[in-house]
Amino acid sequence: MLAFAAAGKKLADLHVNYESAKEFPLKRQGTRKSNSTGAWRR
């Protein structure tokens, strides 16, 4: 039961403080055409 309490505390902390988390660097992949708006729908 304690494992669920600990997991709940971590989840609550993530939910409440997500805006203060460090940003993860992302790299855009694919061609310019595949990254255009709506391309994910095709």
Residue frames relative to the residue before (quaternion, step in Angstrom):
aa qw qx qy qz dx dy dz
M 1.0000 0.0000 0.0000 0.0000 0.00 0.00 0.00
L 0.6241 0.5542 -0.3448 0.4296 3.60 1.03 -0.70
A 0.5944 0.5708 -0.3662 0.4322 3.59 1.11 -0.63
F 0.6554 0.5019 -0.3137 0.4692 3.58 1.00 -0.78
A 0.6297 0.5272 -0.3315 0.4645 3.59 1.03 -0.72
A 0.6606 0.4971 -0.3042 0.4733 3.59 0.95 -0.87
A 0.6510 0.5029 -0.3158 0.4728 3.58 0.98 -0.84
G 0.6407 0.5299 -0.3192 0.4547 3.59 1.01 -0.77
K 0.6407 0.5157 -0.3216 0.4692 3.59 1.02 -0.77
K 0.6571 0.5001 -0.3105 0.4710 3.59 0.97 -0.84
L 0.6546 0.5104 -0.3093 0.4640 3.57 0.97 -0.83
A 0.6480 0.5096 -0.3139 0.4710 3.59 0.97 -0.84
D 0.6425 0.5195 -0.3209 0.4630 3.59 0.97 -0.83
L 0.6495 0.5053 -0.3115 0.4752 3.57 0.97 -0.85
H 0.6645 0.5164 -0.3000 0.4492 3.57 0.94 -0.89
V 0.7242 0.4458 -0.2450 0.4656 3.59 0.87 -0.93
N 0.8105 0.3020 -0.1196 0.4874 3.60 0.91 -0.89
Y 0.2850 0.8006 -0.4992 0.1693 3.62 1.14 0.39
E 0.6352 0.5561 -0.3389 0.4152 3.60 1.06 -0.63
S 0.6984 0.4524 -0.2813 0.4780 3.60 1.14 -0.44
A 0.4603 0.6805 -0.4531 0.3461 3.61 1.25 0.06
K 0.5657 -0.5868 0.4537 0.3603 3.57 -1.18 0.58
E 0.4536 -0.6798 0.5024 0.2823 3.55 -1.02 0.79
F 0.3537 -0.7128 0.5704 0.2039 3.52 -1.11 0.76
P 0.4153 -0.7218 0.4843 0.2682 3.63 -0.71 1.00
L 0.1204 -0.8023 0.5839 0.0306 3.57 -0.82 1.03
K 0.1880 -0.7476 0.6249 0.1237 3.53 -1.19 0.62
R 0.4064 -0.7058 0.5290 0.2384 3.54 -0.89 0.99
Q 0.1205 -0.7997 0.5864 0.0465 3.57 -0.89 0.92
G 0.6793 0.4755 -0.3663 0.4221 3.54 -1.22 0.47
T 0.6212 -0.5308 0.4161 0.3990 3.50 -1.33 -0.03
R 0.6665 -0.4857 0.3699 0.4278 3.52 -1.25 0.29
K 0.6386 0.5375 -0.3246 0.4448 3.59 1.00 -0.81
S 0.6939 0.4783 -0.2889 0.4542 3.61 0.90 -0.87
N 0.6890 0.4592 -0.2813 0.4851 3.60 1.20 -0.40
S 0.4577 0.6983 -0.4514 0.3148 3.57 1.25 0.05
T 0.6671 -0.5091 0.3618 0.4061 3.54 -1.21 0.45
G 0.8194 0.2388 -0.1935 0.4839 3.56 -0.88 0.96
A 0.4579 0.7012 -0.4497 0.3104 3.61 1.21 -0.14
W 0.6168 0.5692 -0.3454 0.4199 3.58 1.10 -0.62
R 0.6229 0.5636 -0.3362 0.4257 3.60 1.21 -0.38
R 0.6154 0.5918 -0.3479 0.3873 3.59 1.14 -0.51
